[in-house]
Amino acid sequence: MTKSFYRNITNESLTGKILDQKTCEAILRSRQTEILPLVNAAYEIRKKYWGNGVTVHIINNLQNGLCSEDCHYCAQSKSSCAKIEKYPMKSEGEILREAKIAYQSGTFRYCMVSSGRSPSEKHVDYLVSLIKKIKKLYPIEVCVSPGILDEQSIRKLKQAGLNRLNHNLNTSARYYSKICTTHTFQDRLNTLKVARKAGLDVCSGVIFGMGESVNDIIDLALTFRKLGVASIPVNFLLPIPGNILKEPKNLTPEFCLRILCLFRFLNPKSEIRIAAGREIHLRSLEAMALYPANSLFMDGYLNTQGSNRVKTLRMIKDAGFTIVSEQKLDDLLKKEYSAQRSFSLEDSAVRMKSAKDLHPQKQICS
Ligand code: SF4
C-alpha cells in the first residue's frame, strides 16, 4: 500500500468518517497492508484521543461457575467441564478488601463480574450497596458485569454511582448461534441499548479466534460504533481444556494487531482494551498492541492467570507509555519489584554462560 493509504485511514477516522468495507478487509487480510505503517496509523488516533496513557483494569470474579447458559467459550458455562473453582457470591468484606488492593495497584477501573444469565433483584441490590461503598472508600471507577438486565435494574445501578455497565456481545449477530444456544445476540444487544437509553456508559467485549469470518469482525466493530460503546475489551480465545470452543482458529500475533487497529479506526474515541489472551496470542508483539489499544487487564482474567504485575507494568513503561492513575508508574514498579524480589533478580540479572553453554558440541561428543 502507498503512504497515502495509511494517511487516509487515519484522516478518515479522525474526521469521524466510517471506513468502507473494502478498506476494512484490506486492513485485516491484505498482505499489501504492512503492519508497521498500519500500527502507526492507528497510533495517531490513539494519541489524539488518549495520549500515551494506559488504563489498567483488574477483574473481581464475584461469583464463579454455576451458570445456566451454554456459551461455548466460557469455563463457567453448563456445557463446560473445565476444572474451575465454583463458588457463590463473595462476601462484602472480601470484595471490599480486594477493591482496596486493586486501588493500591494503580487500577483506574474496578470490574466486578458475576456468572449467570441475569441477576435477581437481591443480587442487583447487593451490587448497588457495593458500588456505593467502593466509591465512598476509593477514588476509582466501578464497572459491573451481571448479565442481562432490565431498565429498572440499570437505573438503580446508575443511581448508585456506577460508571460503566459491561455486557459483551462477543461475536456478530450472524455468528452468534455458533457460540451459544441459550440466549441470542439480540438479548445481549437489548441490555446495551437500554443502558445507553438510561444514559449509562457501556463496555462491551469481543472474543476472536472462535471461527468467525473477517466480515463478522468488521460487523462487530461497526455495531459498537453505532451503539456508541465507550469501552471495548478485545479478547482472543483462550484454549481452556473442557470448553466446547477450545482450539483458537486463525490467530497469529500479527492478525491480532490488525484486529486491534481495525477497532481503533472504526471506534476512534472508544477505550480499546487488550483483554484475555493478550499474552499467548500477541506473544512477542504484545507491547505493540499498546499503540492501537489504550487499556489492559492486569492480574489475569476470570478463571485464567495472565502476566504478573511486574511484567505488565514494565511492558507499559518500556514501550514509553504511562498509566492513568493517582499512583505513579515508577512507584508501583518499585513496590512490585520489592514484593517480587526473586522475580526481579532472576529476570534482570546478567547471567554468565557456563562451560556447557560455551561448548555444546563438546558435551555431545564426550
Ligand atoms: S459468559 Fe456469562 S452467561 Fe455465558 S456461560 Fe459464561 S458466565 Fe454464563
Residues whose N, C-alpha, C, O or C-beta is under 5 A from the ligand:
A	BS01	SF4	C67 E69 D70 C71 C74 Q76 S77 S115 G116 R117
